[in-house]
Amino acid sequence: MRTYIGRQQAISAEDFAELALGTPVELWLGVEGETDEERAAREDAARDILADNPNLPDDLVRIAAQVIEENPDLFDVVPLVRPARWRAARKGAAA
């Protein structure tokens, strides 16, 4: 099954985020190993986008709240059971 948003096909979670934001996720989060100059340019571009779209942060919070409301199972947490020998070894290390 293929998913399209407008004319763009969304394949990954990053694609959905980029299409929702209208900008690449990396613009907001940065990339590993970027130089100080690249970071300054990225932050400058982000400031320009926010200046042109002052409601963007509120819109993103609204989208996130809607996703959480429609998909509460995203936050189902299942505790992991550790083997008894791991617990015993951990207890011995603490003593």
Beta strands, then each sheet from edge to edge (+ up, - down):
strand 1: 3-5
strand 2: 8-10
sheet 1: 1+ 2-
end
